[in-house]
Amino acid sequence: MDKFPLKGSREAAAEGNNYITAYQTVMKKSNGHSIGAGDGDHPLAPHSKQSYAAATTSLTANTDDEDMIDITPRSSPGELIGGSSGYHREAVTESDTERDFAPNQRTMHHHHQQHQHVPTHSAFGDPMDGALSFYGSSEVHDDIPGIGQYEDFHTIDWQRDIARDRMRHRYIVKKRQDSVWDLIKGAVDAGSGWLCVLLVGIAAGCVAGMVDIGASWMSDLKHGICPTAFWFNREQCCYPDKQSVFEEGNCSMWKTWPEIFGLNRTGTGPNIISYILYILWALLFASLSASLVRMFAPYACGSGIPEIKTILSGFIIRGYLGKWTLLIKSVGLMLSVSAGLTLGKEGPMVHIASCIGNIFSHLFPKYGRNEAKKREILSAASAAGVSVAFGAPIGGVLFSLEEVSYYFPLKTLWRSFFCALIAAFVLRSLTPFGNEHSVLFFVEYNKPWIFFELIPFVFLGIMGGVIGTFFIKANLWWCRYRKFSKLGQYPVSEVLFVTLVTAIICYPNPFTRMNMNELIFLLVSKCSPGDSNPLCDYKRMNISTGTSFIEVTEPGPGVYRSIWLLVLTFVLKLALTIFTFGIKVPSGLFIPSLLLGAIMGRIVGIGVEQFAYSYPNIWFFTGECADSNLITPGLYAVVGAAAVLGGVTRMTVSLVVIMFELTGGVRYIVPLMAAAMASKWVGDALGRQGIYDAHIALNGYPFLDSKEEFAHTTLAADVMQPKRNETLNVITQDSMTVDDIENLLKETEHNGYPVVVSRENQYLVGFVLRRDLNLAIGNAKRLIEGINSNSIVLFTSTTPTQNLGPPPLKLKKILDMAPITVTDQTPMETVVDMFRKLGLRQTLVTHNGRLLGVITKKDVLRHVKQMDNEDPNTVLFN
């Protein structure tokens, strides 16, 4: 039996088209064999010549390649119509192919099949193990751009992309032995992932440093300026005097705006001028931020974490991680934080780092041309984002693993660790936090906690879960109202109104007027003698115990006044955060959540401290407070901050690690764990979803949460489309014309079509994507003479015996001959697990080998919502 490659394949090899042509499948030339044994025979079809004759009357056993239409673009002989359509099994064989590609992942249900062995060649003439066509990566531009790529707002095929990368890797490993140059190229390819995350970490650290420094300077610009060096913020300007935020009157270097205008620093007139300028600066910053977002990068608004989670699960959102989004998100984030809005910059830093990861991944074709591999870089980038946001590299890695990543192999864990390390190192070298520590809120107390304190710690966790659930429900209600009302048509006006209200009600209260980061640091700090902070207005005295003296503290009037101001601050910040999160400016949720929890924790901590002061002889205090006042209110602020953030986001492990990295309080891990766990239990009892999952559902993104279980007893036949006795849109393998297929594409909007033997015998041949069909037919009409609307489209390797019309168009190269199938009796629990763990776009449903329907990811999501008594129409994308 003569064996030779497809027309054009050797020329392609000679051209050096490394990846595509290396695994080009070739056709065998069969002489004298019956059609039932040919390459076009589908394993699910009947095997008797009589039953098969009706479907093959116009076909012959002649599979001579000379009679085939060669759809190779003339300008580049090596590029076939298959493009980058992934890997497709050209013949179902019992070869190493099935073992290499895990049959349990690619074919979940085997029908009665008669396997045919088809010997094949590579483009270089070497025998191949199995018959697999690979058209995915090329070192030259595709003449048919877009083949094998994905449309906007569609889900990627994880299995196809991962298999493409395996094939590319095998080819590179094989070529290493040919020359020193190929060996070098192999080494560069092996290290490209580490080099990419190195660049991402460096860039993320630099951008985060600039954002921190810029936001700090513009935030202080609302209050005044440093005349001697206008680029200094207040802390840098007053650094030689080491003045705190409550002692700005003693800092002669820093000038408030009334002083710039020649007035005194205090007084009715100067206060009114300060008030007005505070509001005007806030409105200016907010209007700039909202206008930039609206004009240049609409995707730069919000936190970005819900979309990042969805993208990492395999969804395509074009432009969401682009260079314009990166630029506008960075500048807009500085402006919106400086405006004094109740939002943080930590969540958007994950989006910014992911944009950086996406941009750098395009420098490496291994990642830029493979959507599944690109998501490994994006996972590492999201870890770097949290690392630079909080100065918490280990917490960033765990955040990426626990909260945002969908596919997280071990090598991605190592690269995420390395990327977060580099980002934190670069950020530390820029010292945007203004102290000798690389963390945001460093605590200096190291007193041990006592066992009794677990009770208030757990209470803080419970309250954190309640507050978090209330915030989620209230914010979702407001976002839903904004989405479906006229308010959503005026995003800039909404931003300006929220900014105006925020500035007006926040300025009179010193706690709401100051930067939220400064207030959190104030709440978690330990009181020392001489502090001017009103929270530290204590009367200190020494009490003799007979053998020693104990220092005890009694709260003064400043503490009680501060408690009332903090309660007011808590109510205002909670209400403002509900209305602010979701407006069309870059906005994060971490810092407002930490602030709410820190206020609650500090108040509880002061209460516990005074309880211990009033009743020092209770049995659980006996012996514990022998040396000094053991209760530290600042610790309660740290625990409360973790509790509310856990209640809002439902994080646990990564939250605890972020919090002790954030504060440096390693010895307080157990209180943090107790509060985080209590917060999650209460939050899950009151509402299933965290804030990010809730916003994913609100936007209708196709996200299948791997943490949730499907416990219903439905079958695949209940979910598949179309239902029984309805028409299924299919393509036949050898009897439809170009015009028939174009009409089918116009009349339907499906993303792909099953290919069957014939309309009478609907045995499955494969699956073809709508995008690939459009591109392939358009390219053939443009480049191949004789192809018109009456040309027969063939998805087989055979050609008609008597073809009096125009030449046929062979499109087997774009056909996936190994689609994942299930039977109609497969439990939906199994189908849902397949979609989650294999990252499927769709699966085909069969019965006794005959095609019945298709289940897409959108069908699965809608079914899950329907079973949970939710509106299935909220799922908008596939």
PEURZI-V665620 format. One record per residue. N is the residue number from 1. RES is the residue in one small letter. BURIAL is 1 if it has 16 or more other C-alpha atoms within 10 Angstrom, else 0. Layout:
<<N | RES | BURIAL> <N | RES | BURIAL>>
//
This chain:
<<1 | m | 0> <2 | d | 0> <3 | k | 0> <4 | f | 1> <5 | p | 1> <6 | l | 1> <7 | k | 1> <8 | g | 1> <9 | s | 1> <10 | r | 1> <11 | e | 1> <12 | a | 1> <13 | a | 1> <14 | a | 0> <15 | e | 0> <16 | g | 1> <17 | n | 1> <18 | n | 1> <19 | y | 1> <20 | i | 1> <21 | t | 1> <22 | a | 1> <23 | y | 1> <24 | q | 1> <25 | t | 1> <26 | v | 1> <27 | m | 1> <28 | k | 1> <29 | k | 1> <30 | s | 1> <31 | n | 0> <32 | g | 0> <33 | h | 0> <34 | s | 0> <35 | i | 1> <36 | g | 1> <37 | a | 1> <38 | g | 1> <39 | d | 1> <40 | g | 1> <41 | d | 1> <42 | h | 1> <43 | p | 1> <44 | l | 1> <45 | a | 1> <46 | p | 1> <47 | h | 0> <48 | s | 0> <49 | k | 0> <50 | q | 0> <51 | s | 0> <52 | y | 1> <53 | a | 0> <54 | a | 0> <55 | a | 1> <56 | t | 1> <57 | t | 0> <58 | s | 0> <59 | l | 1> <60 | t | 1> <61 | a | 1> <62 | n | 1> <63 | t | 1> <64 | d | 0> <65 | d | 1> <66 | e | 0> <67 | d | 0> <68 | m | 1> <69 | i | 1> <70 | d | 1> <71 | i | 1> <72 | t | 1> <73 | p | 1> <74 | r | 0> <75 | s | 0> <76 | s | 1> <77 | p | 1> <78 | g | 1> <79 | e | 1> <80 | l | 1> <81 | i | 1> <82 | g | 1> <83 | g | 1> <84 | s | 1> <85 | s | 1> <86 | g | 1> <87 | y | 1> <88 | h | 1> <89 | r | 1> <90 | e | 1> <91 | a | 1> <92 | v | 1> <93 | t | 1> <94 | e | 0> <95 | s | 0> <96 | d | 0> <97 | t | 1> <98 | e | 1> <99 | r | 0> <100 | d | 0> <101 | f | 0> <102 | a | 0> <103 | p | 0> <104 | n | 0> <105 | q | 0> <106 | r | 1> <107 | t | 1> <108 | m | 1> <109 | h | 0> <110 | h | 0> <111 | h | 1> <112 | h | 0> <113 | q | 0> <114 | q | 1> <115 | h | 0> <116 | q | 1> <117 | h | 1> <118 | v | 1> <119 | p | 1> <120 | t | 1> <121 | h | 1> <122 | s | 1> <123 | a | 1> <124 | f | 1> <125 | g | 0> <126 | d | 0> <127 | p | 0> <128 | m | 1> <129 | d | 1> <130 | g | 1> <131 | a | 1> <132 | l | 1> <133 | s | 1> <134 | f | 1> <135 | y | 1> <136 | g | 1> <137 | s | 1> <138 | s | 1> <139 | e | 0> <140 | v | 0> <141 | h | 0> <142 | d | 1> <143 | d | 1> <144 | i | 1> <145 | p | 0> <146 | g | 0> <147 | i | 1> <148 | g | 1> <149 | q | 1> <150 | y | 1> <151 | e | 0> <152 | d | 0> <153 | f | 1> <154 | h | 1> <155 | t | 1> <156 | i | 1> <157 | d | 1> <158 | w | 1> <159 | q | 1> <160 | r | 1> <161 | d | 1> <162 | i | 1> <163 | a | 1> <164 | r | 1> <165 | d | 1> <166 | r | 0> <167 | m | 1> <168 | r | 1> <169 | h | 1> <170 | r | 0> <171 | y | 1> <172 | i | 1> <173 | v | 1> <174 | k | 0> <175 | k | 1> <176 | r | 1> <177 | q | 0> <178 | d | 0> <179 | s | 0> <180 | v | 0> <181 | w | 0> <182 | d | 1> <183 | l | 1> <184 | i | 0> <185 | k | 1> <186 | g | 1> <187 | a | 0> <188 | v | 0> <189 | d | 1> <190 | a | 0> <191 | g | 0> <192 | s | 1> <193 | g | 1> <194 | w | 1> <195 | l | 1> <196 | c | 1> <197 | v | 1> <198 | l | 1> <199 | l | 1> <200 | v | 1> <201 | g | 1> <202 | i | 1> <203 | a | 1> <204 | a | 1> <205 | g | 1> <206 | c | 1> <207 | v | 1> <208 | a | 1> <209 | g | 1> <210 | m | 1> <211 | v | 1> <212 | d | 1> <213 | i | 1> <214 | g | 1> <215 | a | 1> <216 | s | 1> <217 | w | 1> <218 | m | 1> <219 | s | 1> <220 | d | 1> <221 | l | 1> <222 | k | 1> <223 | h | 1> <224 | g | 1> <225 | i | 1> <226 | c | 1> <227 | p | 0> <228 | t | 0> <229 | a | 0> <230 | f | 0> <231 | w | 1> <232 | f | 1> <233 | n | 1> <234 | r | 1> <235 | e | 1> <236 | q | 1> <237 | c | 1> <238 | c | 1> <239 | y | 0> <240 | p | 0> <241 | d | 0> <242 | k | 0> <243 | q | 1> <244 | s | 1> <245 | v | 1> <246 | f | 0> <247 | e | 0> <248 | e | 1> <249 | g | 0> <250 | n | 0> <251 | c | 1> <252 | s | 0> <253 | m | 1> <254 | w | 1> <255 | k | 1> <256 | t | 1> <257 | w | 1> <258 | p | 1> <259 | e | 1> <260 | i | 0> <261 | f | 0> <262 | g | 0> <263 | l | 0> <264 | n | 0> <265 | r | 1> <266 | t | 0> <267 | g | 0> <268 | t | 0> <269 | g | 0> <270 | p | 1> <271 | n | 1> <272 | i | 0> <273 | i | 0> <274 | s | 1> <275 | y | 1> <276 | i | 1> <277 | l | 1> <278 | y | 1> <279 | i | 1> <280 | l | 1> <281 | w | 1> <282 | a | 1> <283 | l | 1> <284 | l | 1> <285 | f | 1> <286 | a | 1> <287 | s | 1> <288 | l | 1> <289 | s | 1> <290 | a | 1> <291 | s | 1> <292 | l | 1> <293 | v | 1> <294 | r | 1> <295 | m | 0> <296 | f | 0> <297 | a | 1> <298 | p | 1> <299 | y | 1> <300 | a | 1> <301 | c | 1> <302 | g | 1> <303 | s | 1> <304 | g | 1> <305 | i | 1> <306 | p | 1> <307 | e | 1> <308 | i | 1> <309 | k | 1> <310 | t | 1> <311 | i | 1> <312 | l | 1> <313 | s | 1> <314 | g | 1> <315 | f | 1> <316 | i | 1> <317 | i | 1> <318 | r | 0> <319 | g | 1> <320 | y | 1> <321 | l | 1> <322 | g | 1> <323 | k | 1> <324 | w | 1> <325 | t | 1> <326 | l | 1> <327 | l | 1> <328 | i | 1> <329 | k | 1> <330 | s | 1> <331 | v | 1> <332 | g | 1> <333 | l | 1> <334 | m | 1> <335 | l | 1> <336 | s | 1> <337 | v | 1> <338 | s | 1> <339 | a | 1> <340 | g | 1> <341 | l | 1> <342 | t | 1> <343 | l | 1> <344 | g | 1> <345 | k | 1> <346 | e | 1> <347 | g | 1> <348 | p | 1> <349 | m | 1> <350 | v | 1> <351 | h | 1> <352 | i | 1> <353 | a | 1> <354 | s | 1> <355 | c | 1> <356 | i | 1> <357 | g | 1> <358 | n | 1> <359 | i | 1> <360 | f | 1> <361 | s | 1> <362 | h | 0> <363 | l | 0> <364 | f | 1> <365 | p | 0> <366 | k | 1> <367 | y | 1> <368 | g | 1> <369 | r | 1> <370 | n | 1> <371 | e | 1> <372 | a | 1> <373 | k | 1> <374 | k | 1> <375 | r | 1> <376 | e | 1> <377 | i | 1> <378 | l | 1> <379 | s | 1> <380 | a | 1> <381 | a | 1> <382 | s | 1> <383 | a | 1> <384 | a | 1> <385 | g | 1> <386 | v | 1> <387 | s | 1> <388 | v | 1> <389 | a | 1> <390 | f | 1> <391 | g | 1> <392 | a | 1> <393 | p | 1> <394 | i | 1> <395 | g | 1> <396 | g | 1> <397 | v | 1> <398 | l | 1> <399 | f | 1> <400 | s | 1> <401 | l | 1> <402 | e | 1> <403 | e | 1> <404 | v | 1> <405 | s | 1> <406 | y | 1> <407 | y | 1> <408 | f | 1> <409 | p | 0> <410 | l | 0> <411 | k | 0> <412 | t | 1> <413 | l | 1> <414 | w | 0> <415 | r | 1> <416 | s | 1> <417 | f | 1> <418 | f | 1> <419 | c | 1> <420 | a | 1> <421 | l | 1> <422 | i | 1> <423 | a | 1> <424 | a | 1> <425 | f | 1> <426 | v | 1> <427 | l | 1> <428 | r | 1> <429 | s | 0> <430 | l | 1> <431 | t | 1> <432 | p | 1> <433 | f | 1> <434 | g | 0> <435 | n | 0> <436 | e | 0> <437 | h | 0> <438 | s | 1> <439 | v | 1> <440 | l | 1> <441 | f | 1> <442 | f | 1> <443 | v | 1> <444 | e | 0> <445 | y | 0> <446 | n | 0> <447 | k | 0> <448 | p | 0> <449 | w | 1> <450 | i | 0> <451 | f | 0> <452 | f | 0> <453 | e | 1> <454 | l | 1> <455 | i | 0> <456 | p | 1> <457 | f | 1> <458 | v | 1> <459 | f | 1> <460 | l | 1> <461 | g | 1> <462 | i | 1> <463 | m | 1> <464 | g | 1> <465 | g | 1> <466 | v | 1> <467 | i | 1> <468 | g | 1> <469 | t | 1> <470 | f | 1> <471 | f | 1> <472 | i | 1> <473 | k | 1> <474 | a | 0> <475 | n | 1> <476 | l | 1> <477 | w | 0> <478 | w | 1> <479 | c | 1> <480 | r | 0> <481 | y | 0> <482 | r | 1> <483 | k | 0> <484 | f | 0> <485 | s | 0> <486 | k | 0> <487 | l | 0> <488 | g | 1> <489 | q | 0> <490 | y | 0> <491 | p | 1> <492 | v | 1> <493 | s | 0> <494 | e | 1> <495 | v | 1> <496 | l | 1> <497 | f | 0> <498 | v | 1> <499 | t | 1> <500 | l | 1> <501 | v | 0> <502 | t | 1> <503 | a | 1> <504 | i | 0> <505 | i | 0> <506 | c | 1> <507 | y | 1> <508 | p | 0> <509 | n | 0> <510 | p | 1> <511 | f | 1> <512 | t | 1> <513 | r | 1> <514 | m | 1> <515 | n | 1> <516 | m | 1> <517 | n | 1> <518 | e | 0> <519 | l | 1> <520 | i | 1> <521 | f | 1> <522 | l | 1> <523 | l | 1> <524 | v | 1> <525 | s | 1> <526 | k | 1> <527 | c | 1> <528 | s | 0> <529 | p | 0> <530 | g | 0> <531 | d | 0> <532 | s | 1> <533 | n | 1> <534 | p | 1> <535 | l | 1> <536 | c | 1> <537 | d | 1> <538 | y | 1> <539 | k | 0> <540 | r | 0> <541 | m | 0> <542 | n | 0> <543 | i | 0> <544 | s | 0> <545 | t | 0> <546 | g | 0> <547 | t | 0> <548 | s | 0> <549 | f | 0> <550 | i | 1> <551 | e | 0> <552 | v | 1> <553 | t | 1> <554 | e | 0> <555 | p | 1> <556 | g | 0> <557 | p | 0> <558 | g | 0> <559 | v | 1> <560 | y | 0> <561 | r | 0> <562 | s | 1> <563 | i | 1> <564 | w | 0> <565 | l | 0> <566 | l | 1> <567 | v | 0> <568 | l | 0> <569 | t | 1> <570 | f | 1> <571 | v | 0> <572 | l | 1> <573 | k | 1> <574 | l | 1> <575 | a | 0> <576 | l | 1> <577 | t | 1> <578 | i | 1> <579 | f | 1> <580 | t | 1> <581 | f | 1> <582 | g | 1> <583 | i | 1> <584 | k | 1> <585 | v | 1> <586 | p | 1> <587 | s | 1> <588 | g | 1> <589 | l | 1> <590 | f | 1> <591 | i | 1> <592 | p | 1> <593 | s | 1> <594 | l | 1> <595 | l | 1> <596 | l | 1> <597 | g | 1> <598 | a | 1> <599 | i | 1> <600 | m | 1> <601 | g | 1> <602 | r | 1> <603 | i | 1> <604 | v | 1> <605 | g | 1> <606 | i | 1> <607 | g | 0> <608 | v | 1> <609 | e | 1> <610 | q | 1> <611 | f | 0> <612 | a | 1> <613 | y | 1> <614 | s | 0> <615 | y | 0> <616 | p | 1> <617 | n | 0> <618 | i | 0> <619 | w | 0> <620 | f | 0> <621 | f | 1> <622 | t | 0> <623 | g | 0> <624 | e | 1> <625 | c | 1> <626 | a | 0> <627 | d | 0> <628 | s | 0> <629 | n | 1> <630 | l | 1> <631 | i | 1> <632 | t | 1> <633 | p | 1> <634 | g | 1> <635 | l | 1> <636 | y | 1> <637 | a | 1> <638 | v | 1> <639 | v | 1> <640 | g | 1> <641 | a | 1> <642 | a | 1> <643 | a | 1> <644 | v | 1> <645 | l | 1> <646 | g | 1> <647 | g | 1> <648 | v | 1> <649 | t | 1> <650 | r | 1> <651 | m | 1> <652 | t | 1> <653 | v | 1> <654 | s | 1> <655 | l | 1> <656 | v | 1> <657 | v | 1> <658 | i | 1> <659 | m | 1> <660 | f | 1> <661 | e | 1> <662 | l | 1> <663 | t | 1> <664 | g | 1> <665 | g | 1> <666 | v | 0> <667 | r | 0> <668 | y | 1> <669 | i | 0> <670 | v | 0> <671 | p | 1> <672 | l | 1> <673 | m | 1> <674 | a | 1> <675 | a | 1> <676 | a | 1> <677 | m | 1> <678 | a | 1> <679 | s | 1> <680 | k | 1> <681 | w | 1> <682 | v | 1> <683 | g | 1> <684 | d | 1> <685 | a | 0> <686 | l | 0> <687 | g | 1> <688 | r | 0> <689 | q | 1> <690 | g | 1> <691 | i | 1> <692 | y | 1> <693 | d | 1> <694 | a | 1> <695 | h | 1> <696 | i | 1> <697 | a | 1> <698 | l | 1> <699 | n | 1> <700 | g | 1> <701 | y | 1> <702 | p | 1> <703 | f | 1> <704 | l | 1> <705 | d | 0> <706 | s | 0> <707 | k | 0> <708 | e | 0> <709 | e | 0> <710 | f | 0> <711 | a | 0> <712 | h | 0> <713 | t | 0> <714 | t | 0> <715 | l | 1> <716 | a | 1> <717 | a | 1> <718 | d | 1> <719 | v | 1> <720 | m | 1> <721 | q | 1> <722 | p | 1> <723 | k | 0> <724 | r | 0> <725 | n | 0> <726 | e | 0> <727 | t | 0> <728 | l | 1> <729 | n | 0> <730 | v | 1> <731 | i | 1> <732 | t | 1> <733 | q | 1> <734 | d | 1> <735 | s | 1> <736 | m | 1> <737 | t | 1> <738 | v | 1> <739 | d | 0> <740 | d | 1> <741 | i | 1> <742 | e | 0> <743 | n | 0> <744 | l | 1> <745 | l | 1> <746 | k | 0> <747 | e | 0> <748 | t | 0> <749 | e | 0> <750 | h | 0> <751 | n | 1> <752 | g | 1> <753 | y | 1> <754 | p | 1> <755 | v | 1> <756 | v | 1> <757 | v | 1> <758 | s | 1> <759 | r | 0> <760 | e | 0> <761 | n | 1> <762 | q | 1> <763 | y | 1> <764 | l | 1> <765 | v | 1> <766 | g | 1> <767 | f | 1> <768 | v | 1> <769 | l | 1> <770 | r | 0> <771 | r | 1> <772 | d | 1> <773 | l | 1> <774 | n | 0> <775 | l | 1> <776 | a | 1> <777 | i | 1> <778 | g | 0> <779 | n | 1> <780 | a | 1> <781 | k | 1> <782 | r | 0> <783 | l | 0> <784 | i | 1> <785 | e | 0> <786 | g | 1> <787 | i | 1> <788 | n | 1> <789 | s | 1> <790 | n | 1> <791 | s | 1> <792 | i | 1> <793 | v | 1> <794 | l | 1> <795 | f | 1> <796 | t | 1> <797 | s | 1> <798 | t | 1> <799 | t | 1> <800 | p | 1> <801 | t | 0> <802 | q | 0> <803 | n | 0> <804 | l | 0> <805 | g | 0> <806 | p | 0> <807 | p | 1> <808 | p | 1> <809 | l | 1> <810 | k | 1> <811 | l | 1> <812 | k | 1> <813 | k | 1> <814 | i | 1> <815 | l | 1> <816 | d | 1> <817 | m | 1> <818 | a | 1> <819 | p | 1> <820 | i | 1> <821 | t | 1> <822 | v | 1> <823 | t | 1> <824 | d | 1> <825 | q | 0> <826 | t | 0> <827 | p | 1> <828 | m | 1> <829 | e | 1> <830 | t | 0> <831 | v | 1> <832 | v | 1> <833 | d | 1> <834 | m | 1> <835 | f | 1> <836 | r | 1> <837 | k | 0> <838 | l | 0> <839 | g | 1> <840 | l | 1> <841 | r | 1> <842 | q | 1> <843 | t | 1> <844 | l | 1> <845 | v | 1> <846 | t | 1> <847 | h | 0> <848 | n | 0> <849 | g | 1> <850 | r | 1> <851 | l | 1> <852 | l | 1> <853 | g | 1> <854 | v | 1> <855 | i | 1> <856 | t | 1> <857 | k | 1> <858 | k | 1> <859 | d | 1> <860 | v | 1> <861 | l | 1> <862 | r | 1> <863 | h | 1> <864 | v | 1> <865 | k | 0> <866 | q | 0> <867 | m | 1> <868 | d | 0> <869 | n | 0> <870 | e | 0> <871 | d | 0> <872 | p | 1> <873 | n | 0> <874 | t | 0> <875 | v | 1> <876 | l | 1> <877 | f | 1> <878 | n | 1>>
//
